[in-house]
Amino acid sequence: MKHRSKKILSYILSIAVIVVAAIWVGSRFIHLGNVEFTDNAQICQQIVPVNSRVQGYIKEIRFKEYEPVKKGDTLVIIDDSDMQLNVARARADYQNALAGLDVADRSVASASANVAVSEASIAEAKVLMEMAATDFARYEKLLEQDAVTRQQYDGVKTDYEAKKARYEMLSRQRSASSTVVDINRQRISQSEAGIELAKALLETAELNLSYTVITAPCDGFTSRKNIQVGQLVQPGQTLLDIVDSQDIWVAANYKETQLVHINPGSEVEIKVDAIPGVTFNGKVKSISTATGASLSLLPQDNSAGNFVKVRQRIPIRIEFTADNSPEDMAKLRAGMNVECSVKY
């Protein structure tokens, strides 16, 4: 082959490579048609932390890393020896409070009976006192007429004063018995309050006992296991995370200039980098009312004077439609990069 022919062939091959590269780059970064494209998007799922609500030593771990679990499955068991003792103590206090109420009821019944007896005795003493008062008045007139002796008069007077004193004593006893009844009734109210307190403490102890068995709050997959049997855990400590398998969506961040044709309900084609050759279908569920920068921990402040206009991005929630393959949906993982094309 002549040198000139080789040179022409090399030119043709170079141009072909450049054309193919340009077509590939254009297909990757230039999207023609009625679509709004972004690769600033990720798969999102609810990640639910599972925390301990009581202090104790881990007795048993019943999950493995990254395995599926169902809502209500037992994940961790904490040693409940102390909780069992607390429940027994609270139950004993509750029974004691019930017994105290029974004693208070019996005390009120006994004091009420004493009041009734006192009232009967007072009625008897009053009749006897009134009779003695009548005799005393009669003997007082007879003494003025010298019809009775001083000794007889003094005897009648003493009898009247004694019966009067007994009547007054029984009246005071009745008042004291009524006071005892009121006090015992107050003790009943106090005992009832004590019963409510003891019942609440018992329920709290039983609730804390139930917290020693930690179950899955939702269907999903477990995270990495960072706990060991025998480890002391504290209330509020995160034991593991569960990735909720029932709720999955795409969080796409579109440029503010792309929102003209994007509305809730718009159809979306979703391509996942980790699952080549598969196109998922979705719909725009909602559009954020604030930019990502405004929702950041340190939002930008352009009032200082050093302003550079930066094109902002708006978070959009895209949900998968029901016509996607369940097998392909099962391959999705939180955090995967995706490419979204919103049709308009």
Buried (B, 14 or more C-beta within 10 A) or exposed (E): EEEEEEEEEEEEEEEEEEEEEEEEEEEEEEEEEEBBBBBBBBBBBBEBEBBBBBBBEBBEBEBEEEEEBEEEBBBBBBBBEBBEEBBEEBBEBBEEBBEBBEBBBEBBEBBBEBBEBBBEBBEEBBEBBBEBBEBBEEBEEBBEEEEBEEEEBEBBBEBBBEBBEBBEEBBEBBEBBBEBBEEBBEBBEEBBEBBEEBBEBBEEBBEBBEBBBBBBBBBBBBBEBEBEEEBEBEEEBEBBBBBBBEBBBBBBBBEEEBBEEBEEEBBBBBBBEEBEEBEBEBBBBEBBEEBBEEEEEEEBEEEEEEEEEEEBBBBBBBBBEEEBEEEBEEEBEBEBEBBBBBEE
